[in-house]
Amino acid sequence: MTHLQNELIKPIAVFDAGIGSYSIVELLKKEFPGQDLIYLADRNQFPYGQKTKSELKEVIKATIQFLEQWEPSVIIIASNAPTITVLDDVKSDFKTEVIGVYPPIKEAVEKSTSKQIGILGAQSLIESEELDTYIQRELSEGDAYKFNASSLVELVETSTFISDKYHTLITVKKFIDHIIEEHEDIDVFTLSSTHLPWLYSYFKELYPHIMFINPAHTIIEKVRQKTSKGNGIIKSLVTTNDNYRIEDFETMLEQLNIQLELEEISIK
């Protein structure tokens, strides 16, 4: 084991295909300030939400295998799409416990007056049979409608939500207005892509009467027993390609006032 690996004490690893998973890193840092963390933004594979199930399975397996070299206490797939579609298929292949982020359907229905909720997620999640099965299991009353929000996810990973706020506002409004026109009784949406909470201020500005639930908070209790006293290090890793360069990611983090020392890596 190298010195770089050895400086981390039983870290918790968090990953997805970009900036989305950082919201979970921030929650963990706030709740467990001494915990060492590994944050991996796998931008080379963005977007997870447009991959087939077999493609996603190979990506997730390769990423988990890569992260296991730091002997983490737990690995968090901070993305709803692979959590729902492939996590159950791959988690037994690894010695490290792997957990994911799930659409908070029960919470959404409990908080809904109309018992009509909307699930916003990436394409592969929304179109999956696994999500349909999950909804049937979790939904005790009312109705849950699914919506492909990949166009909104793109606003985040391209940093358009920072650089062009007017375009973002119009895009979000057009998207949600179309849903409300057809389903006027929906009063709660689940933000079932970890990219979508970055748009929360837009959602609330446009629709103050509608609730938008970020499922990231559910992770805290799941990992509490896996935490340990470390040095509060956040080891930050990023993969890149011609469309998603490290310079662009550094600029986005700077605009969000997020200070991280990024290490560019590749996953075979």
C-alpha positions as CSV (number, residue, x, y, z in Angstrom):
1,M,0.0,0.0,0.0
2,T,1.4,3.4,-0.9
3,H,1.8,6.4,1.4
4,L,-1.1,8.1,-0.4
5,Q,-3.4,5.2,0.4
6,N,-2.1,4.8,3.9
7,E,-3.0,8.4,5.0
8,L,-6.7,7.5,4.9
9,I,-8.2,5.8,7.9
10,K,-11.1,3.5,7.0
11,P,-12.4,6.0,4.5
12,I,-16.0,6.1,3.2
13,A,-16.0,6.2,-0.6
14,V,-18.6,8.1,-2.6
15,F,-19.0,8.1,-6.4
16,D,-21.2,8.8,-9.3
17,A,-20.7,10.2,-12.8
18,G,-19.9,13.8,-11.8
19,I,-20.8,16.6,-9.4
20,G,-24.0,14.9,-8.2
21,S,-22.3,12.8,-5.5
22,Y,-20.7,15.8,-3.9
23,S,-23.9,16.7,-2.1
24,I,-23.5,13.5,-0.2
25,V,-19.9,14.2,0.5
26,E,-20.9,17.5,2.1
27,L,-23.5,15.8,4.2
28,L,-21.0,13.2,5.5
29,K,-18.4,15.9,6.2
30,K,-21.0,17.9,8.2
31,E,-22.3,15.0,10.2
32,F,-18.9,13.2,10.7
33,P,-16.2,15.9,10.5
34,G,-13.3,13.6,11.4
35,Q,-14.3,10.9,8.9
36,D,-11.9,10.4,6.0
37,L,-13.7,10.4,2.6
38,I,-13.0,9.5,-1.0
39,Y,-14.9,11.5,-3.6
40,L,-14.8,10.1,-7.1
41,A,-16.4,12.1,-9.9
42,D,-16.4,9.6,-12.8
43,R,-17.0,12.2,-15.5
44,N,-15.6,10.0,-18.2
45,Q,-18.7,7.8,-17.8
46,F,-21.2,10.7,-17.7
47,P,-24.1,10.2,-18.0
48,Y,-24.9,7.0,-16.2
49,G,-28.5,7.6,-17.0
50,Q,-28.1,6.9,-20.7
51,K,-26.3,3.6,-20.4
52,T,-27.8,0.2,-20.9
53,K,-28.0,-2.1,-17.9
54,S,-25.1,-4.2,-19.1
55,E,-23.0,-1.1,-19.7
56,L,-23.8,0.3,-16.3
57,K,-23.0,-3.0,-14.6
58,E,-19.5,-3.1,-16.1
59,V,-18.9,0.6,-15.2
60,I,-20.0,0.2,-11.6
61,K,-18.0,-3.1,-11.1
62,A,-14.9,-1.5,-12.4
63,T,-15.3,1.6,-10.3
64,I,-15.9,-0.4,-7.1
65,Q,-12.9,-2.6,-7.8
66,F,-10.8,0.5,-8.3
67,L,-12.0,2.1,-5.0
68,E,-11.3,-1.1,-3.0
69,Q,-7.6,-0.4,-3.1
70,W,-8.1,2.1,-0.3
71,E,-9.9,-0.5,1.8
72,P,-12.9,1.7,2.5
73,S,-15.4,0.8,5.3
74,V,-18.3,1.3,2.8
75,I,-18.7,2.4,-0.8
76,I,-21.7,4.6,-1.7
77,I,-23.1,4.6,-5.2
78,A,-24.4,8.1,-5.1
79,S,-26.7,7.7,-8.1
80,N,-30.2,6.4,-8.2
81,A,-30.0,4.7,-11.6
82,P,-27.3,2.1,-10.9
83,T,-28.6,1.7,-7.3
84,I,-32.0,0.6,-8.6
85,T,-30.9,-1.3,-11.8
86,V,-27.6,-3.0,-11.0
87,L,-26.6,-2.8,-7.3
88,D,-28.3,-6.0,-6.3
89,D,-26.5,-7.8,-9.1
90,V,-23.0,-6.7,-8.3
91,K,-22.7,-6.0,-4.5
92,S,-22.0,-9.7,-3.6
93,D,-18.9,-9.6,-5.9
94,F,-17.0,-7.4,-3.5
95,K,-15.7,-7.7,0.1
96,T,-16.6,-4.1,0.8
97,E,-20.2,-3.3,1.7
98,V,-21.8,-1.3,-1.2
99,I,-24.9,0.8,-0.6
100,G,-26.9,3.2,-2.8
101,V,-29.4,6.0,-3.0
102,Y,-33.0,5.1,-3.6
103,P,-36.0,7.2,-4.6
104,P,-37.8,8.2,-1.3
105,I,-41.2,7.1,-2.4
106,K,-42.7,6.3,1.0
107,E,-41.5,9.7,2.4
108,A,-43.0,11.5,-0.7
109,V,-46.4,9.8,-0.3
110,E,-46.5,10.5,3.4
111,K,-45.8,14.2,2.8
112,S,-48.2,14.5,-0.1
113,T,-51.7,15.9,0.5
114,S,-53.0,14.6,-2.8
115,K,-51.1,11.2,-2.7
116,Q,-50.0,12.0,-6.2
117,I,-46.2,12.1,-6.5
118,G,-43.6,12.5,-9.3
119,I,-40.3,10.8,-9.6
120,L,-37.6,12.8,-11.5
121,G,-34.7,10.8,-12.7
122,A,-32.3,9.9,-15.5
123,Q,-33.4,7.9,-18.5
124,S,-32.0,4.5,-17.5
125,L,-33.7,4.7,-14.1
126,I,-37.1,5.9,-15.4
127,E,-37.3,3.3,-18.1
128,S,-36.2,0.4,-16.0
129,E,-38.3,-2.5,-15.0
130,E,-36.5,-2.5,-11.6
131,L,-37.9,1.0,-10.8
132,D,-41.4,-0.3,-11.6
133,T,-40.9,-3.2,-9.2
134,Y,-39.5,-0.8,-6.6
135,I,-42.5,1.5,-6.9
136,Q,-44.9,-1.4,-6.5
137,R,-43.1,-2.5,-3.3
138,E,-42.8,1.0,-1.8
139,L,-46.1,2.6,-2.8
140,S,-48.9,1.8,-0.3
141,E,-51.4,4.3,-1.5
142,G,-51.9,7.0,-4.2
143,D,-50.0,7.2,-7.5
144,A,-46.4,7.6,-8.5
145,Y,-45.6,9.0,-12.0
146,K,-42.1,8.7,-13.6
147,F,-40.4,11.5,-15.6
148,N,-37.1,11.4,-17.6
149,A,-35.2,14.4,-16.3
150,S,-32.0,13.8,-18.2
151,S,-32.2,17.2,-19.8
152,L,-32.1,18.8,-16.3
153,V,-29.2,16.5,-15.2
154,E,-27.3,17.8,-18.2
155,L,-27.8,21.4,-17.0
156,V,-25.9,20.5,-13.9
157,E,-22.9,18.5,-15.2
158,T,-22.3,21.1,-17.9
159,S,-22.4,23.8,-15.2
160,T,-25.1,25.6,-17.3
161,F,-27.0,26.1,-14.0
162,I,-24.2,28.4,-12.9
163,S,-23.1,30.0,-16.1
164,D,-26.6,30.6,-17.7
165,K,-29.2,31.0,-15.0
166,Y,-31.8,32.4,-17.3
167,H,-31.6,29.4,-19.7
168,T,-31.7,27.1,-16.7
169,L,-34.8,28.8,-15.3
170,I,-36.6,28.6,-18.6
171,T,-35.6,24.9,-19.1
172,V,-36.7,23.9,-15.6
173,K,-40.0,25.8,-16.0
174,K,-40.8,24.3,-19.4
175,F,-40.1,20.8,-18.1
176,I,-42.1,21.0,-14.9
177,D,-45.0,23.0,-16.5
178,H,-45.5,20.2,-19.0
179,I,-45.8,17.7,-16.2
180,I,-48.2,19.8,-14.2
181,E,-50.4,20.4,-17.2
182,E,-51.0,16.6,-17.4
183,H,-50.8,15.8,-13.7
184,E,-52.1,18.9,-11.9
185,D,-52.5,17.1,-8.5
186,I,-48.8,16.2,-8.1
187,D,-47.6,18.1,-5.0
188,V,-44.4,16.3,-4.2
189,F,-41.5,15.3,-6.5
190,T,-38.5,13.1,-5.6
191,L,-35.2,14.4,-6.9
192,S,-34.1,10.9,-7.9
193,S,-30.8,11.9,-9.5
194,T,-28.1,13.2,-7.2
195,H,-27.5,16.0,-9.8
196,L,-31.1,17.4,-9.4
197,P,-30.7,18.9,-5.9
198,W,-28.3,21.4,-7.4
199,L,-31.4,22.8,-9.1
200,Y,-33.4,23.1,-5.9
201,S,-33.3,26.9,-5.8
202,Y,-34.8,27.0,-9.3
203,F,-37.5,24.5,-8.3
204,K,-38.5,26.4,-5.2
205,E,-38.4,29.8,-6.9
206,L,-40.8,28.6,-9.7
207,Y,-43.0,26.2,-7.6
208,P,-43.0,27.3,-3.9
209,H,-46.2,25.3,-3.4
210,I,-44.6,22.0,-4.5
211,M,-42.3,19.9,-2.3
212,F,-39.0,18.6,-3.8
213,I,-37.4,15.8,-1.8
214,N,-33.6,15.2,-1.9
215,P,-33.0,11.6,-0.8
216,A,-29.3,12.2,0.1
217,H,-30.2,12.5,3.8
218,T,-31.2,8.9,4.0
219,I,-27.5,7.9,3.6
220,I,-26.5,9.3,7.0
221,E,-28.1,6.6,9.1
222,K,-27.0,3.9,6.7
223,V,-23.4,4.6,7.2
224,R,-23.3,5.7,10.9
225,Q,-22.0,2.4,12.1
226,K,-19.3,2.4,9.4
227,T,-17.7,5.7,10.5
228,S,-14.4,6.1,12.2
229,K,-12.1,8.8,13.6
230,G,-9.7,9.9,10.9
231,N,-8.2,13.2,9.8
232,G,-11.2,14.6,8.0
233,I,-9.4,14.2,4.7
234,I,-11.4,14.4,1.4
235,K,-9.4,12.6,-1.3
236,S,-10.9,13.9,-4.5
237,L,-10.6,11.9,-7.7
238,V,-11.9,12.7,-11.2
239,T,-11.9,10.9,-14.6
240,T,-12.1,13.0,-17.7
241,N,-12.5,12.9,-21.5
242,D,-12.6,15.5,-24.3
243,N,-16.1,16.6,-23.4
244,Y,-15.6,16.7,-19.7
245,R,-12.2,18.2,-18.9
246,I,-10.6,18.6,-15.5
247,E,-10.3,22.4,-16.1
248,D,-14.0,22.7,-16.6
249,F,-14.7,20.7,-13.5
250,E,-12.3,22.9,-11.5
251,T,-14.0,26.0,-12.7
252,M,-17.4,24.6,-11.7
253,L,-16.2,23.8,-8.2
254,E,-14.7,27.2,-7.9
255,Q,-18.0,28.8,-8.9
256,L,-19.7,26.7,-6.2
257,N,-17.1,27.7,-3.6
258,I,-16.0,24.1,-3.3
259,Q,-12.3,23.8,-2.5
260,L,-10.9,20.4,-3.4
261,E,-7.5,19.2,-4.6
262,L,-8.4,17.1,-7.6
263,E,-6.4,14.1,-8.8
264,E,-7.1,13.1,-12.4
265,I,-7.2,9.3,-12.7
266,S,-8.3,6.6,-15.1
267,I,-10.3,3.5,-14.4
268,K,-9.5,0.4,-16.5
